[in-house]
């Protein structure tokens, strides 16, 4: 009889057997989180980066911050997502979607607007 023990993994559930074979368990449920953020000062950029490090998706609204600080935050988050293998996309005026490496985004806002003759 082979004894099995569960191994924890952030991205997928795996099952490990006594002889070290790892089998992926399809259909496992995982909790993902989207964080809505509206920073008011550049100092909040590090907290936003921490969410990405925890594999949380960010929607960042920069409409209520000065233009100079907004640019600095986008630069900081761009470096963060690059280092983590994620992605950053502009999804509106001063609104950005930042995703960690475990999130795939299908399509883009500009493509959707063109297809629907919106605006």
N, CA, C and O of each residue as an XYZ file, in Angstrom:
476
protein
N       0.838     -1.175      0.000
C       0.000      0.000      0.000
C       0.888      1.246      0.000
O       1.838      1.339      0.778
N       0.575      2.193     -0.872
C       1.336      3.428     -0.972
C       0.638      4.495     -0.147
O      -0.551      4.761     -0.327
N       1.390      5.102      0.760
C       0.815      6.177      1.565
C       0.948      7.482      0.798
O       1.960      7.731      0.144
N      -0.094      8.320      0.888
C      -0.097      9.588      0.173
C      -0.194     10.727      1.173
O      -0.864     10.625      2.201
N       0.482     11.794      0.850
C       0.340     12.994      1.659
C       0.197     14.179      0.714
O       0.786     14.192     -0.367
N      -0.580     15.168      1.118
C      -0.818     16.345      0.280
C       0.312     17.337      0.469
O       0.759     17.582      1.590
N       0.765     17.898     -0.622
C       1.784     18.949     -0.572
C       1.125     20.260     -0.981
O       0.371     20.303     -1.953
N       1.407     21.319     -0.246
C       0.792     22.611     -0.551
C       1.620     23.339     -1.600
O       2.851     23.312     -1.576
N       0.919     23.985     -2.516
C       1.538     24.765     -3.568
C       0.609     25.932     -3.871
O      -0.603     25.728     -3.948
N       1.118     27.135     -4.045
C       0.276     28.298     -4.305
C      -0.460     28.201     -5.632
O      -1.540     28.773     -5.781
N       0.104     27.490     -6.594
C      -0.450     27.514     -7.928
C      -1.323     26.318     -8.281
O      -2.257     26.456     -9.071
N      -1.053     25.190     -7.736
C      -1.870     24.019     -8.057
C      -1.739     23.007     -6.931
O      -0.740     22.968     -6.213
N      -2.758     22.206     -6.800
C      -2.705     21.161     -5.781
C      -1.930     19.980     -6.340
O      -2.124     19.594     -7.493
N      -1.071     19.420     -5.545
C      -0.328     18.244     -5.975
C      -0.453     17.171     -4.910
O      -0.711     17.453     -3.740
N      -0.270     15.977     -5.329
C      -0.329     14.848     -4.417
C       1.009     14.130     -4.503
O       1.456     13.778     -5.594
N       1.646     13.913     -3.371
C       2.962     13.291     -3.349
C       2.825     11.898     -2.739
O       2.190     11.721     -1.699
N       3.421     10.926     -3.394
C       3.370      9.565     -2.885
C       4.688      9.222     -2.225
O       5.649      9.988     -2.278
N       4.713      8.075     -1.612
C       5.891      7.626     -0.878
C       7.131      7.546     -1.760
O       8.238      7.820     -1.298
N       6.954      7.174     -3.020
C       8.103      7.041     -3.913
C       8.340      8.318     -4.733
O       8.900      8.262     -5.828
N       7.910      9.468     -4.194
C       8.194     10.808     -4.717
C       7.670     11.083     -6.123
O       8.252     11.897     -6.839
N       6.612     10.440     -6.529
C       5.965     10.796     -7.783
C       4.951     11.896     -7.469
O       4.190     11.794     -6.507
N       4.949     12.939     -8.281
C       4.028     14.049     -8.074
C       2.972     13.996     -9.167
O       3.291     13.926    -10.353
N       1.711     14.032     -8.752
C       0.595     13.946     -9.672
C      -0.256     15.197     -9.506
O      -0.669     15.519     -8.392
N      -0.524     15.907    -10.602
C      -1.358     17.101    -10.549
C      -2.808     16.695    -10.333
O      -3.291     15.740    -10.940
N      -3.487     17.415     -9.476
C      -4.903     17.143     -9.217
C      -5.725     18.201     -9.941
O      -5.830     19.337     -9.478
N      -6.306     17.829    -11.078
C      -7.090     18.763    -11.873
C      -8.373     19.139    -11.144
O      -8.929     18.344    -10.386
N      -8.830     20.354    -11.385
C     -10.099     20.784    -10.814
C     -10.010     21.273     -9.382
O     -11.040     21.533     -8.759
N      -8.820     21.404     -8.851
C      -8.692     21.891     -7.479
C      -9.123     23.352     -7.419
O      -8.851     24.122     -8.340
N      -9.785     23.727     -6.354
C     -10.280     25.088     -6.187
C      -9.229     25.968     -5.534
O      -8.614     25.578     -4.541
N      -9.021     27.159     -6.093
C      -8.071     28.100     -5.531
C      -8.739     29.452     -5.396
O      -9.560     29.846     -6.224
N      -8.384     30.130     -4.374
C      -8.914     31.455     -4.132
C      -7.976     32.482     -4.750
O      -6.777     32.485     -4.471
N      -8.520     33.344     -5.581
C      -7.717     34.431     -6.112
C      -8.365     35.735     -5.672
O      -9.558     35.784     -5.372
N      -7.574     36.767     -5.640
C      -8.061     38.024     -5.105
C      -7.689     39.166     -6.034
O      -6.592     39.195     -6.593
N      -8.615     40.106     -6.193
C      -8.369     41.327     -6.940
C      -8.425     42.477     -5.946
O      -9.390     42.614     -5.193
N      -7.388     43.299     -5.950
C      -7.310     44.436     -5.035
C      -7.540     45.712     -5.834
O      -6.850     45.966     -6.822
N      -8.514     46.517     -5.403
C      -8.771     47.817     -6.004
C      -8.036     48.856     -5.175
O      -8.238     48.945     -3.964
N      -7.183     49.643     -5.823
C      -6.359     50.597     -5.081
C      -6.443     51.984     -5.707
O      -6.504     52.135     -6.927
N      -6.446     52.977     -4.849
C      -6.453     54.371     -5.281
C      -5.429     55.134     -4.437
O      -5.794     55.860     -3.512
N      -4.147     54.964     -4.765
C      -3.107     55.601     -3.949
C      -3.203     57.120     -4.018
O      -3.592     57.690     -5.037
N      -2.839     57.759     -2.913
C      -2.860     59.226     -2.845
C      -1.453     59.809     -2.822
O      -1.257     60.989     -3.113
N      -0.461     58.965     -2.470
C       0.936     59.407     -2.437
C       1.820     58.272     -2.951
O       1.441     57.102     -2.910
N       3.004     58.645     -3.434
C       3.945     57.662     -3.971
C       4.343     56.622     -2.928
O       4.631     55.478     -3.281
N       4.363     56.995     -1.672
C       4.789     56.086     -0.599
C       3.933     54.818     -0.534
O       4.366     53.818      0.038
N       2.740     54.843     -1.105
C       1.862     53.666     -1.097
C       2.254     52.634     -2.156
O       1.699     51.536     -2.170
N       3.187     52.959     -3.031
C       3.581     52.049     -4.110
C       4.149     50.740     -3.581
O       3.911     49.684     -4.166
N       4.885     50.792     -2.496
C       5.467     49.569     -1.940
C       4.376     48.616     -1.450
O       4.494     47.402     -1.615
N       3.325     49.155     -0.854
C       2.204     48.317     -0.411
C       1.532     47.645     -1.609
O       1.131     46.484     -1.528
N       1.412     48.371     -2.713
C       0.839     47.790     -3.929
C       1.723     46.660     -4.450
O       1.218     45.619     -4.872
N       3.027     46.861     -4.423
C       3.962     45.822     -4.862
C       3.854     44.584     -3.975
O       3.986     43.459     -4.457
N       3.616     44.791     -2.685
C       3.463     43.655     -1.770
C       2.264     42.794     -2.149
O       2.325     41.571     -2.019
N       1.177     43.404     -2.615
C       0.023     42.629     -3.080
C       0.421     41.743     -4.259
O       0.037     40.575     -4.317
N       1.182     42.293     -5.188
C       1.634     41.497     -6.332
C       2.520     40.346     -5.888
O       2.432     39.250     -6.441
N       3.371     40.577     -4.901
C       4.232     39.515     -4.376
C       3.410     38.402     -3.735
O       3.872     37.265     -3.639
N       2.191     38.725     -3.296
C       1.280     37.735     -2.708
C       0.363     37.127     -3.770
O      -0.626     36.474     -3.437
N       0.691     37.338     -5.049
C      -0.054     36.802     -6.191
C      -1.483     37.326     -6.245
O      -2.405     36.590     -6.596
N      -1.665     38.588     -5.899
C      -2.968     39.242     -5.993
C      -2.945     40.188     -7.190
O      -1.941     40.849     -7.455
N      -4.061     40.243     -7.904
C      -4.207     41.144     -9.036
C      -4.584     42.532     -8.526
O      -5.349     42.662     -7.570
N      -4.045     43.564     -9.165
C      -4.320     44.943     -8.761
C      -5.014     45.708     -9.878
O      -4.644     45.597    -11.046
N      -6.019     46.479     -9.507
C      -6.565     47.504    -10.379
C      -6.241     48.813     -9.679
O      -6.744     49.086     -8.589
N      -5.391     49.627    -10.316
C      -4.877     50.842     -9.681
C      -5.451     52.070    -10.385
O      -5.232     52.278    -11.579
N      -6.185     52.877     -9.626
C      -6.767     54.117    -10.125
C      -5.864     55.269     -9.701
O      -5.720     55.542     -8.509
N      -5.260     55.938    -10.665
C      -4.328     57.032    -10.378
C      -4.934     58.400    -10.699
O      -4.197     59.359    -10.928
N      -6.246     58.500    -10.717
C      -6.900     59.748    -11.092
C      -6.841     60.809    -10.001
O      -7.023     61.990    -10.295
N      -6.595     60.430     -8.771
C      -6.596     61.389     -7.665
C      -5.206     61.633     -7.090
O      -5.053     61.909     -5.901
N      -4.216     61.530     -7.933
C      -2.846     61.757     -7.500
C      -2.183     62.654     -8.543
O      -2.601     62.668     -9.701
N      -1.176     63.385     -8.151
C      -0.514     64.283     -9.106
C       0.090     63.476    -10.256
O       0.449     62.309    -10.101
N       0.190     64.123    -11.397
C       0.711     63.459    -12.595
C       2.121     62.912    -12.366
O       2.428     61.790    -12.769
N       2.974     63.704    -11.720
C       4.354     63.273    -11.466
C       4.408     62.035    -10.574
O       5.179     61.112    -10.838
N       3.596     62.013     -9.525
C       3.589     60.850     -8.635
C       2.966     59.641     -9.316
O       3.382     58.509     -9.070
N       1.971     59.869    -10.170
C       1.357     58.763    -10.912
C       2.385     58.096    -11.817
O       2.436     56.869    -11.904
N       3.200     58.896    -12.488
C       4.252     58.344    -13.358
C       5.236     57.517    -12.538
O       5.640     56.433    -12.960
N       5.618     58.016    -11.387
C       6.553     57.282    -10.526
C       5.949     55.953    -10.069
O       6.649     54.941    -10.026
N       4.662     55.946     -9.730
C       4.008     54.706     -9.294
C       3.959     53.703    -10.440
O       4.242     52.522    -10.241
N       3.603     54.163    -11.640
C       3.561     53.257    -12.798
C       4.951     52.697    -13.075
O       5.087     51.510    -13.368
N       5.972     53.523    -12.988
C       7.345     53.038    -13.181
C       7.705     51.983    -12.134
O       8.287     50.950    -12.463
N       7.359     52.247    -10.885
C       7.658     51.315     -9.797
C       6.924     49.990     -9.999
O       7.513     48.918     -9.859
N       5.630     50.070    -10.331
C       4.849     48.844    -10.540
C       5.305     48.101    -11.790
O       5.265     46.871    -11.823
N       5.737     48.825    -12.817
C       6.256     48.172    -14.026
C       7.490     47.346    -13.694
O       7.631     46.218    -14.167
N       8.375     47.896    -12.892
C       9.558     47.150    -12.460
C       9.199     45.956    -11.606
O       9.817     44.896    -11.710
N       8.193     46.132    -10.757
C       7.755     45.036     -9.885
C       7.190     43.880    -10.695
O       7.581     42.730    -10.493
N       6.265     44.179    -11.620
C       5.668     43.090    -12.402
C       6.701     42.439    -13.314
O       6.624     41.237    -13.569
N       7.660     43.205    -13.806
C       8.725     42.617    -14.614
C       9.536     41.632    -13.782
O       9.805     40.512    -14.217
N       9.920     42.053    -12.588
C      10.731     41.189    -11.716
C       9.975     39.933    -11.304
O      10.580     38.880    -11.101
N       8.655     40.040    -11.178
C       7.839     38.902    -10.745
C       7.288     38.093    -11.918
O       6.588     37.103    -11.707
N       7.591     38.498    -13.144
C       7.096     37.773    -14.317
C       5.644     38.065    -14.624
O       4.990     37.278    -15.309
N       5.125     39.176    -14.135
C       3.723     39.536    -14.344
C       3.542     40.471    -15.520
O       4.354     40.491    -16.446
N       2.462     41.251    -15.475
C       2.141     42.147    -16.581
C       1.420     43.377    -16.044
O       0.768     43.317    -15.001
N       1.540     44.484    -16.757
C       0.806     45.704    -16.438
C       0.182     46.214    -17.723
O       0.836     46.262    -18.765
N      -1.106     46.601    -17.643
C      -1.819     47.108    -18.811
C      -2.627     48.327    -18.413
O      -3.193     48.390    -17.322
N      -2.671     49.282    -19.307
C      -3.546     50.436    -19.095
C      -4.941     50.027    -19.537
O      -5.125     49.558    -20.660
N      -5.923     50.202    -18.662
C      -7.290     49.798    -18.999
C      -8.248     50.984    -19.033
O      -9.444     50.809    -19.266
N      -7.739     52.171    -18.805
C      -8.556     53.382    -18.840
C      -7.680     54.581    -18.561
O      -6.471     54.450    -18.371
N      -8.299     55.760    -18.537
C      -7.547     56.967    -18.216
C      -7.015     56.864    -16.798
O      -7.779     56.882    -15.833
N      -5.709     56.756    -16.681
C      -5.030     56.666    -15.382
C      -5.462     55.457    -14.549
O      -5.382     55.493    -13.321
N      -5.915     54.394    -15.203
C      -6.288     53.156    -14.512
C      -5.472     52.018    -15.122
O      -5.434     51.839    -16.340
N      -4.821     51.256    -14.242
C      -3.921     50.196    -14.691
C      -4.279     48.873    -14.035
O      -4.691     48.823    -12.876
N      -4.111     47.798    -14.808
C      -4.298     46.437    -14.320
C      -2.917     45.813    -14.185
O      -2.171     45.721    -15.159
N      -2.582     45.386    -12.975
C      -1.294     44.735    -12.705
C      -1.579     43.299    -12.297
O      -2.336     43.050    -11.359
N      -0.971     42.362    -13.003
C      -1.229     40.959    -12.715
C       0.066     40.226    -12.401
O       1.099     40.485    -13.018
N       0.008     39.308    -11.435
C       1.174     38.468    -11.158
C       1.310     37.400    -12.240
O       0.469     37.298    -13.133
N       2.370     36.610    -12.154
C       2.660     35.625    -13.202
C       1.604     34.532    -13.339
O       1.506     33.907    -14.395
N       0.817     34.288    -12.302
C      -0.156     33.199    -12.359
C      -1.499     33.633    -12.934
O      -2.454     32.858    -12.902
N      -1.597     34.861    -13.462
C      -2.850     35.365    -14.026
C      -2.630     35.701    -15.494
O      -1.708     36.438    -15.843
N      -3.489     35.151    -16.351
C      -3.455     35.467    -17.776
C      -4.610     36.400    -18.092
O      -5.738     36.160    -17.662
N      -4.340     37.462    -18.838
C      -5.372     38.405    -19.261
C      -5.608     38.175    -20.742
O      -4.671     38.202    -21.540
N      -6.858     37.951    -21.105
C      -7.206     37.688    -22.490
C      -7.792     38.952    -23.107
O      -8.790     39.475    -22.613
N      -7.187     39.444    -24.174
C      -7.673     40.635    -24.849
C      -7.165     41.900    -24.195
O      -6.390     41.866    -23.239
N      -7.622     43.018    -24.736
C      -7.280     44.306    -24.144
C      -8.456     45.245    -24.330
O      -9.313     45.016    -25.184
N      -8.496     46.284    -23.546
C      -9.611     47.218    -23.597
C      -9.701     47.896    -24.959
O     -10.797     48.012    -25.507
N      -8.591     48.344    -25.519
C      -8.628     49.035    -26.808
C      -9.166     48.126    -27.908
O      -9.907     48.584    -28.778
N      -8.802     46.838    -27.880
C      -9.327     45.894    -28.867
C     -10.833     45.750    -28.718
O     -11.560     45.728    -29.711
N     -11.301     45.652    -27.485
C     -12.730     45.489    -27.242
C     -13.505     46.720    -27.693
O     -14.586     46.591    -28.267
N     -12.973     47.904    -27.444
C     -13.648     49.131    -27.838
C     -13.733     49.245    -29.348
O     -14.760     49.675    -29.874
N     -12.672     48.869    -30.062
C     -12.685     48.921    -31.520
C     -13.691     47.933    -32.094
O     -14.395     48.259    -33.049
N     -13.771     46.741    -31.532
C     -14.680     45.717    -32.031
C     -16.135     46.122    -31.852
O     -16.980     45.759    -32.670
N     -16.441     46.865    -30.798
C     -17.823     47.228    -30.499
C     -18.177     48.619    -31.023
O     -19.274     49.110    -30.755
N     -17.278     49.261    -31.761
C     -17.472     50.644    -32.215
C     -17.882     51.545    -31.070
O     -18.764     52.392    -31.214
N     -17.248     51.359    -29.956
C     -17.534     52.134    -28.752
C     -16.653     53.366    -28.768
O     -15.439     53.257    -28.937
N     -17.234     54.514    -28.597
C     -16.555     55.814    -28.609
C     -16.231     56.128    -30.005
O     -15.651     57.177    -30.283
